[in-house]
Amino acid sequence: MSATPLTAVPSFPSPPSFRGRIGCDARSGHYAAPRRYRLHLSLSCPHCLRIAVTHSLLGLDGELPVTLLPAVPDGADGEHSALRPLYEASAHHYPGAATAPVLGDDWTGRIVSTHIPDILRDLARRFGDLGPDRPVLYPPGAEAETRALDQLCEQGVKAAAQRAGEPGTDPDARGRAVARLLRTLGALERRLACRPYALGEELTAADVQLWVTLVGLDTVHRWHLDAAAVHRIADHPHLWSYARRLSAHPAFGRHLDLDGIARRHHAHCRGLEGAGAAVQILDWQTHATPATSTTHTTPATDVTDGTDGTATPRTRATERPGPRPS
């Protein structure tokens, strides 16, 4: 399989990415079949957290297994060594880091995709029961608004908060970054003052993105801001009430690995701690639903796939139980 450049802004330097898609039927190279595919996720990574929440919202535990990786990558550039055999089986002498998330094919022992937007959309459109009780995470006609909110989260919140907390940033640039962050949060506050969810009356993929972004703002970026900025960030009651409400939803709160997020952040962070580190906005642990599975796995091993007798690399993990009803 060929590798193509990843265009999204990742947490680590961008390696090549696999861009396979799940098709509609057996005529496509990758068609949906129960338990054929496997997600490899580290819940301390915001991209993986977003996929894990989506997976639970769609009720895919019985159809699409999840292997959980350690919170802190054990290799350079965010590499999980447990994923290296899978990357090497998919692209000979793969030059980049073996990072998560990964959608893998257990039948072939190869990677289908590492591209986050494609994985999210394929989960929503190609797996599981498409009955009336299934949430419509990508509603027809809302693609442009969903993309706009994604951009708002990535640039107006995440990038602005990173810029405001970067060491060596001059006071004027830091002030502009904080102002941009507050303008974005103000726009989100006004949006949520008159609707229960980001796009209206129903929960969608935009809510998953926004919630994950708010988790990162309070558990990671806050540590590098001054106390005055954090107090102003916290002064958006509708926004943080929304975050608290979603944290109590079983598909969201069960995946919060606060200790793992903290360990991952402190393992790779090069910034200075600001006074804002002492000003917690939400007590996420209080509002999150209890965890139902471990966030660590045993090292990768060769496991016979049971089809042609060949060994395919697979990371062992305890299967996760299905989400509790909300």
N, C-alpha and C positions, 0 to 999 in steps of 0.2 A: 504494500500500500504506500502511496506517495504521501509526503508530508508537506503541508502548506503553512504559510506564516499565520500566527495568531494575531488578530487585530485588537482584541479587548485588552484593557490595561490590567495586567496581573499583579499579584503581590510580589513576585520575583521576576528577574529578567526573563523575557519571553523566549521559550524554546519553540521549535517547530510544533505544529499541532496536527492532529488527525481529524479529518472532516467527513468521515462516513456518516450516512444517514440511515434511519430505519425506514424501510419501505412499507408499502401497503399489503403486499402479497408475496408468494414464493418466487415470483419472477424477479424480484429485486434481490440484490446480493445480501442485504441484511433485512430480513422480514421479522416481524414481531412473533415470538413464540414463547410460551410460558417457561420461565427459568432458563432460557437460552443465554440471556445477557446478565451482566453483573456490574453494579456501580461500585467503584473504589473511591471512598470519601474519607477526608479528615475533617471532623466537625469544627476544628479550630480555624479552618480556612473559610472566609466568607463565601467564596464561590461554591464550595462543597456544602456549606450550611444551606445555601439557597436551593441547591438540588435536593438535599435531604428533606427539607420542608415540602417542596413540590411533590416528591415521591410519596410522602405521608398524606398530603392533601388528596392525592389521587388514589390512595389505598392500594399501592402496588407491592406491598411487602410479600404477598404470596406469589407474585408473578415475576418480580425483578429483584433478586437478592442484592443485599448491600454488604460489602466488606468495609469495615471501619479500620482506618489506619491510625497510627499514633498521632497525638496532637502536634508534636514537634518533629519536623522532618529530620532524618538522620544523615542527610547528605548535603552537599553544596547546592546552592541555588534552589532550595526547597525540594530537593530530591527525597523520595521515599524509596529506600533500597529494595523494599518488598515489591515495588513495581518495575524494577529494572528488567527482570526476565520477560515481563509482558511487553515492555517497550522494545526490547531486543528481538523478540519473536515477531514484532510487527514491522520493524524497520531495521535492517542489518546495520550494525555499528551506529545505532541511533546517537546523534551528536549532542542532544540536549539533556537536561535533567529529567528524570522520571518523576514527574509531578502529578498530583491529584488536582482536580477530579478526572476520572477515567470511566468511560462506558466501554466495557469489554465484552467479547463474545466467548463464552465458555466452550462452545462447540469447536471453535477454531483455535482458541488460545491467543487471539489477537485483539488489538484495540479497534473499536469501531470509531470512537470520537473522544477528543479531549476539548472540544469546542463548546463552551458553556451555553451560549444561546441555542445552538442546535440540539444539545442534550435536553435542555428544558422544554423546547417545543416538541421534540420527539416523545418525551415522557407524556406530555399533555395530549398528543394527537394519535399516538400509535400503540399505546399500552393500555390494558385494563378494560373494564366494562364501560362502554360509552352510553350508559343509561341515563335517565333523567335526574338521578341523584348525584351524579358526578359533577363536581364543580367545573365550570367553564373558565379556565384560567386565561385563555386568550380569546375573548369574545369577538365575534365578527364585527368589523368596523372600528375596533379599538386599537389596532396595531400601531397607528401613528401616536396615539396618546400614551400607549405603553412604552414605546421607544423614547418619547419625550421625557417621561418620568424616569426611565433608566438613566438617561443622560443627566437629568437633574440630580439624581442620587450620586452618580459617578463624579461629575464635575462640580456641581454646586455644593455638595456635602463632603464627599470623600476627598477629592483633590484639594478643595479649599481648606479643609481641616488639616490635611497633610502639610500644605504650604504654610499654614499659620503656626504649625508646631515644629517646622524644620529648624534644626540648629543652624545658626549663621544667617537666618533671614533678617533683613534690616527691619526696623520698626514700621516704616511706611508700608513695605510689602506685607508684613504680618497684619497690619491694620486693614489693608485692602482685602486680604484673604478672609479675615474674620468678618468683615462687612459683607462679603459675598456669601459666606456661610449663613450669616443671620438673615440676609435677604431670601435665600433659598428656604430656610426653615420658616420664615414668615409666610412665604407663598404656600408651603405645605400646611401650615397652621390654618390659614384661611380656607384652604381646600377641605380640610377635615372638620372645620367648624360647622359645615352644612351637609356632611355626608358621612356615613359610617366607614366607608372604605375609599381607597385612593381614587378609583374610577367611578364610584357611585354607590349603589345599594348592594352590590355583590362583591365577594372577595375574589380577587384575580391575581395573576402573576405579578402585577405592579405592587401589590401589598407584600408579597414575599420579598421583592427587591427592597422596598422601603423599610420593612422591618429589619432585615439583615443590615441595612445601612445604618439604622439607628442603633442597633446592637454595637456595631463597630465604632460609632461615634462616642458612645458612652464607655465602652470597655477597652478601647485602644487609643483613639485620637485624643480623648479628654486628658490623658496622662501628660500630654505635651503642651497644653494650653494654660494660660493664667486663670486664676480663680474668677476674675471678673468676667472673662469670656464664657466660662462654663456656666456661671449664674445666668448670663443672658441667653445661652443655649437652652437652659432648663426652663426659661420663662416662655414656654409654648405649651400651655396646658392641654389643648386638644391633641397635639402631636404626641405627647408622651403618654396621655391617657390611652390613645390608640395603640401605642407600642405595648403598654401594660396589658390591654385587652387581648391583643394577639398572642402575647406570651402565655396567657392562660389557656389558649387553644391547644389541644393535644398535638396537633401536627406541627406546631411551632416550638412550644416550650420544652418538649421532650428532647429536642436536639441541642439545647443550649449546654455547651461544655465550657463553663466560665473559667474553670481552672486551666483547661487546655488552651483557651484563647489567651489567658494571661501568660502562660508558659511559652507559647509560640511567639507572642509579642516581645517578651523580654529576652528570648533567645536570639532574635534577629534585629531588634531595634537598636539604632545608633543615636537616637535623639536624647535630649536632656529631659528629665522629669520636671514638669511645671507644677505650680501651686494648684492647678485644676485637678491634679491627681487625687486630691483630698476631697473633692466635691462630687460625690456620686449622684447621678441624676435619677436613676431607677435602681431599686433593689431587685435585680433581675431574678435572683434565686428564689425570692419570695413569690414572685408572680409566675414563674415558670412551672409547668407540670413536672412531676417527678420523672427522672430519667428511667428508661426501661431497658437500656442495653449499655454494654461497656464501650468505651471509645478506643480501646486498644485491641490489637490482633497479634496472633503469633506470626513469626516470620514467614515469608512466602516459601512454598515448597512445590515440588512437582507432584501433580495429582493426575492419575489416569482419568481421562474424561469419559470412558465407558462407551465410546462410539467406535473408534478404530484401534483402540489399545495404545495409542500414543500418549505420551505425557505432555500435559500442557501446564504452564505456570499459573498458579492460582494462590491467592492469599487466603488462609483459613480464617474463619470468624464464626462466632455463634450467630445463627439466623435470628433476625429481629422479629419480635411479635408484631402483629398488626396494630395500627393506631386505635386508641380507645374512642368510642363515639363522643362527639362534642355535645 
